[in-house]
Amino acid sequence: MARKKVYQAGFKAKVALAAIKENDPVSRLASRFAVHSTQIHKWKRQALDGLETLFADGRKGSSLREEEAEVVELYEQIGRLKMELEWVKKKAAQGD
């Protein structure tokens, strides 16, 4: 039974970038990197598909962090208000 070879992300990126540049044919890249040509085509397609999300998420990064900070602040405020409400209820019960 054949063992499945696992390649590191850096190696995959290097091979995909070489395939995207198209300076050499895929058959030459396959022999140079000792990887099957089908695998090179697959990594090239994954790289090209991933580029769109890379640039799409770039602008949202700061706004997502701002939203997360706002959510944390709101949860803290909810906690404080709950504590104040419990304190007022306790004081009101003691006053009766």
Kinemage of the C-alpha trace (Angstrom):
@kinemage 1
@onewidth
@group {chain A} dominant
@subgroup {mainchain}
@vectorlist {calphas} color= white
{ca met a 1} P 0.000 0.000 0.000
{ca ala a 2} L 1.380 3.415 -0.960
{ca arg a 3} L 2.088 5.950 1.742
{ca lys a 4} L 0.550 9.354 1.318
{ca lys a 5} L 3.242 12.035 1.211
{ca val a 6} L 2.526 15.196 3.161
{ca tyr a 7} L 4.000 18.449 1.862
{ca gln a 8} L 4.525 21.579 3.922
{ca ala a 9} L 2.578 24.711 3.076
{ca gly a 10} L 5.706 26.630 2.124
{ca phe a 11} L 6.696 23.995 -0.420
{ca lys a 12} L 3.191 23.932 -1.880
{ca ala a 13} L 3.207 27.718 -2.183
{ca lys a 14} L 6.602 27.683 -3.911
{ca val a 15} L 5.473 25.086 -6.450
{ca ala a 16} L 2.128 26.840 -7.042
{ca leu a 17} L 3.851 30.178 -7.546
{ca ala a 18} L 6.232 28.631 -10.070
{ca ala a 19} L 3.233 27.157 -11.899
{ca ile a 20} L 1.396 30.488 -11.862
{ca lys a 21} L 4.417 32.280 -13.333
{ca glu a 22} L 4.377 29.806 -16.251
{ca asn a 23} L 8.098 30.287 -16.994
{ca asp a 24} L 8.508 26.515 -17.268
{ca pro a 25} L 6.048 23.874 -18.448
{ca val a 26} L 4.340 21.835 -15.757
{ca ser a 27} L 6.231 18.712 -16.805
{ca arg a 28} L 9.538 20.455 -16.082
{ca leu a 29} L 8.238 21.713 -12.740
{ca ala a 30} L 7.103 18.188 -11.888
{ca ser a 31} L 10.567 16.777 -12.465
{ca arg a 32} L 12.318 19.684 -10.712
{ca phe a 33} L 10.167 19.485 -7.571
{ca ala a 34} L 9.596 15.701 -7.737
{ca val a 35} L 5.815 16.147 -7.648
{ca his a 36} L 3.202 14.766 -10.033
{ca ser a 37} L 1.908 17.263 -12.594
{ca thr a 38} L -1.691 16.696 -11.476
{ca gln a 39} L -0.700 17.773 -7.982
{ca ile a 40} L 0.901 20.936 -9.358
{ca his a 41} L -2.289 21.804 -11.238
{ca lys a 42} L -4.300 21.230 -8.047
{ca trp a 43} L -2.050 23.492 -5.943
{ca lys a 44} L -2.081 26.160 -8.652
{ca arg a 45} L -5.906 26.141 -8.695
{ca gln a 46} L -6.036 26.325 -4.880
{ca ala a 47} L -3.651 29.281 -4.894
{ca leu a 48} L -5.610 31.145 -7.536
{ca asp a 49} L -8.913 30.470 -5.772
{ca gly a 50} L -7.471 31.628 -2.449
{ca leu a 51} L -6.220 34.946 -3.797
{ca glu a 52} L -9.692 36.438 -3.970
{ca thr a 53} L -10.442 35.706 -0.324
{ca leu a 54} L -7.039 36.999 0.683
{ca phe a 55} L -7.782 40.433 -0.721
{ca ala a 56} L -11.481 40.412 0.182
{ca asp a 57} L -10.785 39.808 3.879
{ca gly a 58} L -7.952 42.339 4.007
{ca arg a 59} L -10.237 45.330 4.361
{ca lys a 60} L -12.574 43.692 6.849
{ca gly a 61} L -9.827 42.769 9.303
{ca ser a 62} L -9.812 46.048 11.204
{ca ser a 63} L -13.593 46.410 11.227
{ca leu a 64} L -13.982 42.867 12.580
{ca arg a 65} L -11.595 43.664 15.417
{ca glu a 66} L -13.542 46.835 16.166
{ca glu a 67} L -16.818 44.894 16.227
{ca glu a 68} L -15.325 42.270 18.551
{ca ala a 69} L -14.094 44.993 20.899
{ca glu a 70} L -17.544 46.590 20.869
{ca val a 71} L -19.204 43.254 21.658
{ca val a 72} L -16.837 42.700 24.583
{ca glu a 73} L -17.577 46.196 25.884
{ca leu a 74} L -21.328 45.635 25.594
{ca tyr a 75} L -21.124 42.331 27.483
{ca glu a 76} L -19.176 44.077 30.247
{ca gln a 77} L -21.848 46.761 30.409
{ca ile a 78} L -24.584 44.111 30.609
{ca gly a 79} L -22.736 42.476 33.495
{ca arg a 80} L -22.435 45.763 35.384
{ca leu a 81} L -26.125 46.553 34.844
{ca lys a 82} L -27.140 43.109 36.099
{ca met a 83} L -25.057 43.594 39.234
{ca glu a 84} L -26.606 47.032 39.824
{ca leu a 85} L -30.099 45.600 39.333
{ca glu a 86} L -29.427 42.837 41.878
{ca trp a 87} L -28.089 45.409 44.344
{ca val a 88} L -31.196 47.604 43.897
{ca lys a 89} L -33.481 44.579 44.357
{ca lys a 90} L -31.610 43.608 47.524
{ca lys a 91} L -31.824 47.126 48.953
{ca ala a 92} L -35.521 47.381 48.059
{ca ala a 93} L -36.217 44.068 49.821
{ca gln a 94} L -34.407 45.259 52.962
{ca gly a 95} L -36.393 48.503 53.018
{ca asp a 96} L -39.796 46.777 53.171
